[in-house]
């Protein structure tokens, strides 16, 4: 096991991160830890973690007890594993216990980057209009209770007000979420909130806050209680907050930082003037393929991605999707070999050492479909492409949301935190076309395509009569 090779007592936080989950700890923390192991001049870029939700308590307590240290086990596709102790997380603060400290960190001039992993749905953007939604109860609360915020928007707004008043200077808000143009999305969300709450702050932010786009990639499963036991037994540790992940890692960032940045390129991060092509490739191939395989695999009885990828039918389904539905719309960025990238994805999905949970991929599909599936689906409809795989996926998603039972008779709970009341009515309806009015599909006119609708309705019926894999077999021959 490798321990961080630097004087941790000399590390000071230059970054405040909202959302200290597994992905952040396997990705941004790993890059930053590696950088400080290489270059002692980077000790001013430690990361303080901000945790907002009541559900964060267990992880917060564990990390606090361990002074921010934890083990990261990197699982190779060849079966080789390596464990590192990560030391770049300097402290964690929990809003339920000490909200004032989070606000003061935002205001601190030593903090020059505020990064975040708050999930696709956490930016509070209406899927249909693309506008920031000010009507939710927590946002409404924060708009009028500046000094007692509940949301990331309220915490950052109040911290920036103090930052402006104390002359601490500008700051970069860096989204690390799986969203196309995530920096643009963050800008729209935060600037909309600022304007609604405090126009003077919005004017200041226009000049003093930057929102780089970035593309992040590393498969990082949820760590279950059994994983904690397994990892600690393997590593000879008693870590209460271990993380494990695949060996592949990538981070491409638009080089637009108003207050400086770490020299992450020394640790393998790629900086560019435009991340669009990288985002499009990753979201359209990796994330979309995850969504594509997750629902049919889950309904077929699979619970781990690597197990599903040992089923040749699912592999063929994913490859056909990548080659026929996505590749025509994905130009390869830079020197990337697209065929090699796709082959690597198949290997990554089949990595049994990582063994990602399919339930995690199914989580919050209502936010994932508009980002990963709908953009290319709209192009396919306009170009008259073969819609069979997209119609099948849509029918399977309906089956998953509506019936809560897999093909083996196992009952399951659906985790969709962003469903609207209209969504729930459309899911409950026995009229199959109503499901096509789901908020996830508002960006594309599915009902207007007779070809798509006919295919979709056919698959809805076959899924009920024949089951998932039998229906899938009919479209991969």
C-alpha positions in Angstrom: 0.0 0.0 0.0 1.3 3.4 -1.0 1.2 6.3 1.4 1.2 9.9 0.2 4.8 11.0 -0.3 4.5 14.6 1.1 4.4 16.5 4.3 0.6 16.6 4.9 1.0 19.2 7.7 2.3 21.6 5.1 -0.8 21.2 2.9 -3.3 24.1 3.0 -6.7 24.2 1.3 -6.9 26.2 -1.9 -10.0 24.4 -3.2 -13.4 24.0 -1.6 -15.4 21.0 -2.9 -19.1 20.5 -2.5 -20.2 16.9 -2.6 -17.5 14.7 -1.1 -18.7 11.4 -2.6 -16.9 8.4 -3.9 -16.4 9.8 -7.4 -14.8 13.0 -6.1 -12.5 11.0 -3.8 -11.4 8.6 -6.6 -10.9 11.4 -9.2 -10.2 15.0 -8.2 -8.6 14.0 -4.9 -6.6 11.3 -6.6 -5.2 13.8 -9.2 -4.4 16.4 -6.5 -2.8 13.8 -4.2 -0.6 12.6 -7.1 0.3 16.2 -7.9 1.5 17.0 -4.4 3.5 13.8 -4.4 5.3 15.2 -7.5 5.7 18.9 -6.7 6.0 20.4 -3.2 5.2 23.8 -4.7 1.6 22.6 -5.0 0.9 22.3 -1.2 -1.3 25.3 -1.3 -3.9 23.4 -3.4 -5.3 21.0 -0.7 -9.0 20.4 -0.8 -11.5 21.2 2.0 -14.8 19.2 1.6 -18.3 20.7 2.1 -21.1 18.2 2.8 -24.7 19.6 2.9 -27.2 16.7 3.2 -28.4 14.9 6.3 -27.6 11.7 4.5 -23.9 12.7 4.5 -23.5 12.2 8.2 -22.0 8.7 8.1 -19.3 9.6 5.6 -18.7 12.9 7.3 -18.1 11.3 10.7 -15.8 8.7 9.2 -13.7 11.2 7.4 -13.6 13.6 10.3 -12.4 10.8 12.6 -9.7 9.9 10.1 -8.6 13.5 9.6 -9.6 13.4 6.0 -7.4 10.4 5.1 -8.8 7.3 3.4 -7.7 4.5 1.1 -8.3 4.3 -2.6 -8.0 0.9 -4.2 -7.4 1.0 -8.0 -8.6 -2.1 -9.7 -6.9 -3.0 -13.0 -8.6 -4.7 -15.9 -5.9 -7.3 -15.7 -6.8 -8.2 -12.1 -3.9 -6.2 -10.5 -4.9 -3.9 -7.6 -3.1 -1.1 -6.0 -4.1 0.8 -2.9 -3.1 4.3 -2.0 -3.7 6.4 1.1 -5.0 9.8 -0.1 -4.0 12.8 1.9 -5.2 15.8 -0.2 -8.5 16.2 1.6 -7.5 18.6 4.4 -10.8 18.8 6.2 -14.5 18.2 5.9 -17.4 20.4 7.1 -21.0 19.3 7.4 -23.7 21.9 6.9 -26.0 20.2 9.4 -23.5 20.8 12.1 -21.5 23.9 11.1 -23.0 25.9 8.2 -21.1 29.0 9.1 -17.7 27.4 8.5 -18.8 26.5 4.9 -19.8 30.1 4.2 -16.5 31.4 5.6 -14.5 29.0 3.4 -16.3 30.3 0.3 -15.3 33.8 1.5 -11.7 32.9 2.3 -9.2 34.4 -0.1 -7.0 31.3 0.1 -9.8 29.4 -1.6 -9.3 30.1 -5.3 -11.4 27.2 -6.7 -14.8 26.0 -5.6 -15.5 22.7 -7.3 -18.6 20.5 -7.1 -20.1 17.1 -7.8 -23.7 17.7 -7.0 -25.2 15.2 -9.6 -26.9 15.9 -12.9 -30.1 17.0 -11.3 -28.5 19.2 -8.7 -28.2 22.2 -10.9 -32.0 22.7 -10.7 -32.5 23.3 -14.4 -35.9 22.7 -15.9 -35.6 20.0 -18.6 -38.2 21.5 -20.9 -37.4 25.2 -20.8 -33.7 25.0 -19.8 -34.3 27.7 -17.2 -33.2 27.7 -13.5 -36.2 26.8 -11.3 -36.7 29.2 -8.4 -40.0 27.6 -7.3 -38.7 24.7 -5.2 -39.1 25.1 -1.4 -35.4 25.1 -0.6 -34.5 27.6 -3.3 -37.4 29.8 -2.3 -36.1 29.6 1.3 -32.5 30.6 0.3 -33.7 33.5 -1.8 -35.0 35.3 1.3 -32.8 33.7 4.1 -29.4 34.7 2.9 -27.5 34.0 6.1 -29.2 30.6 6.7 -28.9 28.8 3.4 -29.9 25.2 2.7 -28.7 24.7 -0.9 -25.3 24.9 -2.6 -26.5 28.0 -4.4 -27.4 29.8 -1.1 -24.1 28.8 0.6 -22.0 30.0 -2.3 -24.0 33.2 -2.7 -23.6 34.2 0.9 -19.9 33.2 0.9 -19.3 35.3 -2.3 -21.0 38.3 -0.7 -18.6 38.1 2.2 -15.7 37.5 -0.3 -16.7 40.7 -2.2 -16.9 42.7 1.1 -13.5 41.5 2.4 -11.7 42.1 -0.9 -10.7 38.4 -1.2 -10.9 38.6 -5.0 -12.3 36.3 -7.7 -12.8 32.6 -7.7 -13.5 29.8 -10.1 -16.6 27.6 -9.9 -15.6 24.2 -11.4 -18.3 21.7 -12.1 -17.0 18.1 -12.1 -20.4 16.5 -12.9 -21.3 14.4 -15.9 -23.1 17.1 -17.9 -22.4 18.3 -21.4 -21.0 21.8 -21.1 -21.1 21.4 -17.3 -19.5 24.8 -16.8 -22.1 26.5 -18.9 -24.8 24.8 -16.9 -23.2 25.8 -13.6 -23.0 29.4 -14.9 -26.6 29.5 -15.8 -27.7 28.0 -12.5 -25.6 30.1 -10.2 -25.9 33.4 -12.1 -29.7 32.9 -12.3 -29.8 32.3 -8.5 -27.6 35.4 -7.9 -29.8 37.6 -10.0 -32.9 36.4 -8.3 -31.5 36.9 -4.8 -29.0 39.8 -5.1 -28.4 41.6 -8.4 -25.4 43.5 -7.0 -23.8 40.1 -6.3 -24.6 39.0 -9.8 -22.9 42.1 -11.3 -19.8 41.3 -9.2 -19.8 37.7 -10.2 -19.9 38.6 -13.9 -16.5 40.1 -13.5 -15.0 37.9 -10.8 -16.2 34.3 -11.2 -15.3 31.9 -14.0 -17.1 28.7 -14.9 -14.8 26.3 -16.9 -16.3 23.4 -18.7 -14.7 20.0 -17.9 -15.0 16.3 -18.8 -14.5 13.8 -16.1 -14.2 10.0 -16.3 -13.6 7.2 -13.9 -16.0 4.3 -13.0 -16.4 4.4 -9.2 -19.0 2.1 -7.6 -20.8 2.8 -4.4 -19.0 1.3 -1.5 -21.3 -1.1 0.3 -20.8 -2.4 3.9 -19.5 -5.7 2.4 -17.0 -3.7 0.3 -15.7 -1.9 3.3 -15.1 -5.2 5.0 -13.5 -6.7 1.9 -11.2 -3.8 1.2 -10.0 -3.5 4.8 -9.3 -7.2 5.0 -7.3 -7.1 1.8 -5.4 -3.9 2.8 -4.9 -4.7 6.4 -6.6 -1.5 7.4 -9.6 -0.3 9.5 -10.7 2.5 7.1 -14.3 3.6 7.7 -14.4 5.4 4.3 -12.6 3.4 1.7 -13.1 3.9 -2.1 -12.4 1.6 -5.0 -12.4 2.4 -8.7 -11.2 1.3 -12.1 -7.7 1.9 -13.4 -8.8 4.2 -16.2 -9.0 7.9 -15.4 -9.4 11.1 -17.5 -10.0 14.8 -16.8 -10.1 17.4 -19.5 -10.6 21.0 -18.4 -11.2 24.3 -20.2 -8.2 26.5 -19.0 -10.3 29.4 -17.6 -9.4 30.0 -14.0 -9.6 33.6 -12.7 -7.6 33.1 -9.5 -4.9 30.5 -10.5 -5.1 26.7 -10.5 -3.0 23.7 -9.6 -0.6 22.4 -12.2 -2.8 19.3 -12.5 -1.2 18.6 -16.0 1.8 17.2 -14.1 -0.5 14.5 -12.8 -2.1 13.7 -16.2 -5.0 16.2 -16.5 -5.4 17.7 -20.0 -6.1 21.4 -20.4 -7.7 22.8 -23.5 -9.5 25.8 -25.0 -12.6 23.8 -25.8 -13.8 20.5 -24.2 -16.8 20.0 -26.4 -15.5 17.2 -28.5 -14.3 15.3 -25.4 -17.6 15.8 -23.6 -19.6 14.6 -26.6 -17.5 11.5 -27.0 -17.6 10.5 -23.3 -21.3 11.3 -22.7 -22.5 9.8 -25.9 -20.4 6.6 -25.6 -19.7 5.8 -22.0 -22.6 7.4 -20.1 -25.2 6.7 -22.8 -24.0 3.1 -23.1 -24.3 2.7 -19.3 -27.9 4.0 -19.5 -28.6 1.7 -22.5 -27.4 -1.5 -20.8 -28.6 -0.7 -17.3 -32.4 -1.1 -17.6 -32.5 -4.3 -19.7 -29.7 -5.9 -17.7 -31.5 -5.0 -14.4 -34.9 -6.3 -15.6 -33.1 -9.5 -16.8 -31.9 -10.1 -13.3 -28.4 -8.9 -13.4 -27.2 -6.7 -10.6 -23.5 -6.1 -11.5 -22.3 -4.5 -14.7 -19.4 -7.0 -15.2 -21.8 -9.9 -14.9 -24.1 -8.4 -17.5 -21.1 -7.9 -19.8 -20.4 -11.6 -19.8 -23.7 -12.0 -21.6 -22.9 -11.8 -25.3 -26.4 -10.5 -26.1 -25.9 -7.4 -24.0 -22.4 -6.9 -25.4 -23.7 -7.0 -28.9 -26.5 -4.6 -28.0 -24.0 -2.1 -26.6 -21.6 -2.5 -29.5 -24.4 -2.0 -32.1 -25.5 1.1 -30.2 -21.9 2.5 -30.2 -21.2 1.7 -33.8 -24.5 2.4 -35.5 -26.3 5.0 -33.3 -23.5 7.1 -31.8 -20.4 7.0 -33.9 -21.9 8.9 -36.9 -22.4 11.9 -34.5 -19.2 11.8 -32.5 -16.1 13.3 -34.1 -13.0 12.0 -32.3 -11.2 14.8 -30.4 -7.5 15.5 -30.8 -5.5 12.3 -31.3 -8.1 10.0 -29.9 -8.7 6.7 -31.8 -12.4 6.3 -31.6 -12.4 2.5 -32.3 -9.8 2.0 -29.6 -11.8 4.1 -27.2 -14.9 2.0 -27.8 -12.9 -1.2 -27.3 -11.6 0.1 -24.1 -15.1 1.0 -22.9 -16.2 -2.6 -23.4 -13.2 -3.8 -21.4 -13.9 -1.3 -18.6 -17.6 -2.3 -18.4 -16.4 -5.9 -18.0 -13.9 -5.2 -15.3 -14.9 -7.7 -12.6 -12.6 -6.0 -10.0 -14.7 -2.9 -10.0 -18.0 -4.7 -10.4 -20.2 -1.6 -10.5 -23.8 -1.9 -9.4 -26.4 -1.7 -12.1 -28.8 -0.1 -9.7 -26.4 2.9 -9.5 -26.6 3.3 -13.2 -30.4 3.1 -13.1 -30.6 5.8 -10.5 -32.1 9.1 -11.6 -32.7 8.2 -15.2 -35.0 11.1 -15.5 -32.0 13.4 -15.3 -29.7 11.1 -17.3 -31.8 10.6 -20.4 -31.9 14.3 -21.4 -28.1 14.5 -21.1 -26.9 11.1 -22.5 -29.6 9.8 -24.8 -31.9 12.6 -26.1 -29.4 14.8 -27.9 -28.3 12.0 -30.3 -31.8 10.6 -30.5 -33.1 14.0 -31.8 -30.4 13.9 -34.5 -31.4 10.3 -35.4 -35.0 11.2 -35.8 -34.2 14.2 -38.0 -31.9 12.0 -40.2 -34.3 9.1 -40.5 -31.9 6.7 -38.8 -32.8 3.2 -37.5 -34.6 3.8 -34.2 -35.0 0.2 -33.1 -32.5 0.3 -30.2 -33.8 3.7 -28.9 -37.4 2.5 -29.1 -36.5 -0.7 -27.2 -34.6 1.3 -24.5 -37.6 3.7 -24.0 -40.0 0.7 -23.7 -37.6 -1.0 -21.1 -37.3 2.3 -19.1 -41.1 2.4 -19.0 -41.3 -1.2 -17.8 -38.7 -0.5 -15.1 -40.5 2.6 -13.8 -44.1 1.3 -14.1 -44.0 -2.3 -12.8 -41.1 -2.5 -10.3 -40.6 -6.2 -11.0 -37.9 -8.0 -13.0 -38.3 -11.0 -15.2 -37.5 -13.3 -12.4 -40.3 -11.9 -10.2 -38.0 -9.9 -7.9 -39.7 -6.7 -6.7 -37.4 -3.6 -6.5 -37.7 0.0 -5.5 -37.1 2.8 -8.0 -34.9 5.7 -7.1 -35.9 8.7 -9.1 -35.6 11.9 -6.9 -36.5 14.3 -9.7 -39.8 12.9 -11.0 -42.6 15.5 -11.3 -46.2 14.8 -10.6 -46.9 14.8 -14.3 -44.1 12.2 -14.7 -45.8 10.0 -12.2 -49.1 10.2 -14.0 -47.5 9.4 -17.3 -45.8 6.4 -15.8 -48.9 5.1 -14.1 -51.0 5.5 -17.3 -51.9 2.3 -19.2 -51.8 4.3 -22.4 -48.3 3.6 -23.7 -48.0 6.9 -25.6 -48.4 8.9 -22.4 -45.0 7.7 -21.2 -43.5 9.5 -24.2 -44.5 12.8 -22.5 -42.1 12.1 -19.6 -40.1 15.2 -18.7 -36.9 13.4 -19.7 -38.1 13.4 -23.3 -39.2 17.0 -23.6 -36.3 17.9 -25.7 -37.4 15.6 -28.6 -40.8 15.1 -30.2 -41.1 11.3 -29.9 -44.9 11.3 -30.3 -44.6 13.0 -33.7 -42.6 10.1 -35.1 -44.9 7.4 -36.3 -41.9 5.1 -36.9 -40.6 5.5 -33.3 -44.0 5.3 -31.7 -44.9 2.1 -33.5 -41.6 0.4 -32.6 -41.9 1.6 -29.0 -45.5 0.3 -28.6 -44.5 -3.1 -30.1 -41.7 -3.4 -27.7 -43.9 -2.5 -24.7 -46.2 -5.4 -25.6 -43.4 -7.8 -26.2 -41.7 -7.0 -22.9 -44.9 -7.9 -21.1 -45.5 -11.1 -23.1 -42.0 -12.4 -23.7 -39.7 -10.8 -21.2 -36.6 -8.6 -21.6 -33.9 -10.8 -23.0 -36.2 -12.5 -25.5 -37.3 -9.1 -26.8 -33.6 -8.0 -26.9 -32.6 -11.1 -28.9 -35.0 -10.0 -31.7 -33.0 -6.8 -32.4 -29.4 -8.0 -32.2 -29.5 -10.6 -35.0 
